[in-house]
Amino acid sequence: MAKRGGFPGGMPGNMNNLMKQAQKMQKQMEEANKQLEESEVTAAAGGGAVEVTMTGKREVTKVKLSEEVVDPDDIEMLEDLIVAATNEALRKVEELSASSMSKITGGLGGLGGGFPF
């Protein structure tokens, strides 16, 4: 009579542990994503003349401008400062996200690179 299951001799003992670890990691990632979405970062440009606040969901929630940066004759500079501050805030959110995920995955680099199979 043939043995059932896809592995000769039955399922390896480590497979069960691996599945438990994967489920635990998935739960940790969901919690980290929730925390990230609730977080906010603020970035400045022009020596603090323009500040942009962004959520972990990558939504801009606030733009703060200093009076001295509002020059009707140089709107292009103000536009550039807003873009720079927004891009810096986005970079900070990405950095926060990568750091948060790295703590969970142990630096596996997207879940594929560290497994021995």
C-alpha positions in Angstrom: 0.0 0.0 0.0 1.4 3.4 -1.0 1.9 6.2 1.5 -0.3 9.2 1.2 1.2 12.7 0.8 3.5 14.5 -1.6 6.7 13.7 0.2 8.3 10.4 0.6 8.1 9.4 4.2 5.4 12.1 5.0 5.5 15.8 5.5 8.8 17.2 6.9 8.6 18.4 10.5 10.0 21.8 9.5 7.2 22.5 7.0 4.7 22.9 9.9 7.0 25.3 11.6 7.6 27.2 8.4 3.9 27.7 7.9 3.5 29.0 11.5 6.3 31.4 11.0 4.8 32.6 7.7 1.5 33.2 9.3 3.1 35.1 12.2 5.1 37.2 9.8 1.9 38.0 7.8 0.1 39.2 11.0 3.1 41.3 12.0 3.2 42.9 8.5 -0.5 43.7 8.7 0.0 45.4 12.1 3.1 47.3 10.8 1.1 48.5 7.7 -1.7 49.7 10.0 0.8 51.6 12.2 2.5 53.1 9.1 -0.8 54.3 7.7 -1.6 56.1 10.9 1.8 57.7 11.1 2.7 61.2 9.7 6.0 62.7 8.5 6.9 66.3 7.9 9.6 67.5 5.5 10.8 71.0 4.8 12.5 72.8 1.9 14.0 76.2 1.5 15.4 76.2 5.0 12.0 75.6 6.5 10.2 78.1 4.4 7.9 75.3 3.1 6.8 72.3 5.1 4.7 69.4 3.9 3.1 66.8 6.1 2.2 63.4 4.7 0.6 60.3 6.1 1.9 56.8 5.8 -0.8 56.3 3.1 1.1 58.9 1.1 -1.6 61.5 1.4 -0.5 65.2 1.9 -2.4 66.5 4.9 -0.8 69.9 5.4 1.3 72.5 3.5 2.8 75.3 5.6 4.3 78.3 3.9 6.4 81.1 5.5 5.3 84.6 4.6 8.7 85.5 3.2 8.5 82.7 0.6 5.2 84.0 -0.9 6.5 86.4 -3.6 4.0 87.1 -6.4 6.9 87.9 -8.7 8.6 84.5 -8.1 5.8 81.9 -8.0 8.1 79.4 -9.8 10.5 79.3 -6.8 7.5 78.6 -4.4 6.3 75.8 -6.7 9.8 74.2 -6.7 10.0 74.4 -2.9 6.6 72.7 -2.6 7.7 69.9 -5.0 10.9 69.5 -3.1 9.3 69.3 0.3 6.6 66.9 -1.0 9.2 64.6 -2.5 11.3 64.7 0.7 8.1 63.7 2.7 7.5 60.9 0.3 11.1 59.7 0.7 10.7 59.7 4.5 7.5 57.6 4.2 9.3 55.1 2.0 12.2 55.0 4.4 9.8 54.5 7.4 8.0 51.7 5.4 11.2 49.9 4.5 12.5 50.1 8.0 9.3 48.8 9.4 9.2 45.8 7.0 12.9 45.1 7.5 12.3 44.6 11.2 9.7 41.9 10.4 11.4 40.1 7.6 14.8 40.3 9.1 16.2 41.9 5.9 15.1 39.1 3.6 14.7 41.5 0.7 11.1 41.0 -0.3 10.6 37.6 1.2 12.4 35.6 -1.5 16.1 36.1 -1.1 16.6 34.5 2.3 14.9 31.2 2.0 17.1 28.1 1.4 15.0 26.6 -1.4 
